[in-house]
Amino acid sequence: MSSWRWKAGLAGIVIAAATAYALAETPGHQGPHGPMGRMMSPHEGAAGMDGCPMMQGMHGKHGMMGQQTQSPGQPALPGQDAFGTIQEIVRLLEADATTDWSKVNIGALREHLIDMNEVTLHAMADDKPLDDGVEIAVTGEGRTGEAIKRMVPAHVHELNAMGWDAKTEDLPNGVKLVVTSDDPKQVTKLKALGFMGIMAQGSHHQMHHLMMAKGEFTH
């Protein structure tokens, strides 16, 4: 009786092993370690899920969850920030069926981007801390000074809309920007931000670029 049980158990083990081997050899079958028990790479695992209808919607030419991916070996960066900004705006205009090309002015956007470059990289900013904020003398020569006079006063409206008290005064080669607040925490923040941190406040810049290109907005 004991010998019969031992033989029956051995036969069961043999049958289970044969079944597992047959499944591994079946075309298209992949276990947790891939075909023939080999560990799959992350890329193989993702590709293997494409047979599922739900996963087919998550993968494809735009990558996982619809995020656009760059093809291997293809460059993605435009090579220059202003060029990339103009390229993005032109694509948005081309994708918008309502774009009135008779009003589009990419040249105006380019001039503004040159102003941004001058103010960001070449303007001199002399910060003076105040009890309730900061006073900044922003100056530059030639095109830089002109860009300062166009950009900084235009930004004051946005700063006031954010709850600060901002104003500018003309200087021979630039402007004096004064930004204050009644909130001590905001005063600390203003002093930490400095000139360019204050100029970068708000999310209006991108929409202004699109409006400039459409001929709907100028400084």
C-alpha positions in Angstrom: 0.0 0.0 0.0 2.8 2.4 0.9 4.7 1.6 -2.3 1.5 2.3 -4.4 1.1 5.8 -2.7 4.8 6.6 -3.4 4.4 5.6 -7.1 1.2 7.7 -7.4 2.9 10.7 -6.0 5.9 10.4 -8.3 3.5 10.1 -11.3 1.8 13.4 -10.2 5.0 15.2 -10.1 6.0 14.0 -13.6 2.6 15.1 -15.0 2.9 18.6 -13.5 6.4 19.1 -14.8 5.3 18.0 -18.3 2.3 20.4 -18.3 4.5 23.3 -17.2 7.0 22.5 -20.0 4.3 22.3 -22.6 2.9 25.7 -21.6 6.3 27.3 -21.8 6.8 25.9 -25.3 3.4 27.2 -26.5 3.8 30.1 -29.1 2.8 33.4 -27.6 2.7 32.2 -24.0 4.7 34.2 -21.5 4.9 33.5 -17.8 6.1 36.0 -15.3 9.7 35.5 -16.5 8.9 35.5 -20.3 9.4 32.7 -22.8 11.3 29.6 -21.5 11.5 31.1 -18.1 13.9 33.9 -19.2 13.6 37.2 -17.2 12.0 39.9 -19.5 13.4 43.4 -19.7 11.1 46.4 -18.8 10.7 47.1 -22.6 9.8 43.5 -23.3 7.3 43.5 -20.5 5.6 46.6 -21.8 5.5 45.2 -25.3 4.0 42.0 -24.0 1.0 43.8 -22.5 0.0 45.2 -25.9 -2.2 42.2 -26.4 -4.6 43.6 -23.8 -7.1 46.1 -25.2 -6.7 48.4 -22.2 -2.9 48.4 -22.5 -3.1 49.0 -26.3 -4.7 52.3 -25.5 -1.8 53.1 -23.0 1.0 52.2 -25.4 1.6 52.9 -29.1 3.4 55.5 -31.0 2.9 58.1 -28.3 4.3 55.9 -25.5 2.9 55.1 -22.1 -0.4 56.8 -21.2 -0.4 58.8 -24.4 2.8 60.7 -23.6 4.7 61.6 -26.8 8.1 60.0 -26.9 11.0 60.9 -29.2 12.1 58.2 -31.6 15.5 56.7 -30.8 18.3 58.6 -32.6 16.1 61.6 -33.3 17.1 65.0 -31.7 14.4 66.8 -29.7 15.8 70.2 -28.6 15.5 73.1 -31.1 19.0 74.3 -30.2 18.0 77.8 -29.1 15.3 78.9 -26.6 13.8 81.7 -28.7 13.8 79.5 -31.8 12.0 76.8 -29.8 9.4 79.3 -28.4 8.6 80.6 -31.9 8.4 77.0 -33.3 5.9 76.1 -30.5 3.8 79.2 -31.2 3.7 78.6 -35.0 2.6 75.0 -34.4 -0.2 76.2 -32.1 -1.3 78.7 -34.8 -1.2 76.1 -37.5 -3.3 73.7 -35.3 -6.0 76.4 -34.7 -8.5 76.5 -37.5 -9.6 80.0 -36.4 -6.1 81.6 -36.8 -6.3 84.8 -38.9 -3.0 84.7 -40.7 -3.6 88.3 -42.0 -3.0 89.5 -38.4 -0.2 87.1 -37.3 3.0 88.9 -36.5 5.8 86.5 -35.6 8.3 89.4 -36.0 6.8 91.1 -33.0 7.2 88.0 -30.9 10.8 87.7 -32.0 11.5 91.3 -30.9 9.9 90.6 -27.5 12.0 87.5 -27.1 15.1 89.6 -27.8 14.0 92.0 -25.1 13.6 89.1 -22.7 17.1 87.9 -23.5 18.5 91.4 -22.9 16.7 91.9 -19.6 17.5 88.4 -18.3 21.1 88.2 -19.3 22.5 91.7 -19.7 20.5 94.1 -17.4 22.2 95.3 -14.2 20.0 95.0 -11.1 20.9 96.9 -7.9 18.6 95.6 -5.2 18.0 97.8 -2.1 16.0 96.2 0.7 13.2 98.2 2.2 11.3 97.7 5.5 8.3 96.6 3.5 9.8 95.3 0.3 12.5 96.0 -2.3 13.7 98.8 -4.5 15.6 97.7 -7.6 17.4 100.0 -10.0 17.4 98.1 -13.3 19.8 99.6 -15.9 21.6 98.8 -19.1 23.0 100.4 -22.3 21.7 100.4 -25.8 19.2 97.7 -26.6 19.3 96.4 -23.1 18.2 99.8 -21.7 15.4 99.9 -24.3 14.3 96.4 -23.4 14.2 97.3 -19.7 11.9 100.3 -20.3 9.5 98.1 -22.3 9.4 95.0 -20.1 9.6 96.1 -16.5 6.8 98.7 -16.4 4.6 96.3 -18.4 5.1 93.7 -15.6 3.9 96.0 -12.9 0.2 95.3 -13.7 0.8 91.6 -13.1 2.5 92.2 -9.8 -0.3 94.4 -8.5 -2.8 91.7 -9.6 -0.9 89.3 -7.4 -1.5 91.4 -4.3 1.8 93.3 -4.2 2.1 97.1 -4.5 4.4 97.7 -7.5 5.5 100.8 -9.4 8.3 102.0 -11.6 10.1 105.3 -12.1 12.1 106.2 -15.2 15.9 106.3 -15.0 18.2 107.7 -17.7 19.2 104.2 -18.8 16.5 102.0 -17.3 13.8 102.0 -14.5 13.6 101.9 -10.8 11.2 99.1 -9.7 9.6 99.3 -6.2 7.6 96.3 -4.9 6.2 96.3 -1.4 3.7 94.4 0.8 2.0 94.8 4.2 2.5 91.1 4.8 5.9 90.4 6.5 6.0 86.9 4.9 5.6 88.5 1.4 8.3 91.0 2.2 10.7 88.2 3.0 9.7 86.5 -0.2 10.2 89.6 -2.3 13.7 90.1 -0.9 14.5 86.4 -1.6 13.2 86.6 -5.2 15.2 89.6 -6.2 14.8 91.2 -9.7 14.5 88.2 -12.0 12.5 86.2 -9.4 10.0 89.0 -9.3 10.0 89.3 -13.1 9.3 85.6 -13.5 6.2 85.8 -11.3 2.8 84.9 -12.8 1.8 82.5 -15.6 0.9 85.2 -18.1 4.1 85.1 -20.2 3.2 82.2 -22.4 -0.2 83.5 -23.2 1.2 86.9 -24.0 3.6 85.3 -26.5 0.6 83.6 -28.2 -1.3 86.9 -28.2 1.7 88.8 -29.7 2.0 86.3 -32.5 -1.7 86.7 -33.2 -1.3 90.5 -33.3 -3.6 90.9 -30.3 -1.2 92.2 -27.7 1.8 94.5 -27.6 3.9 95.9 -24.7 
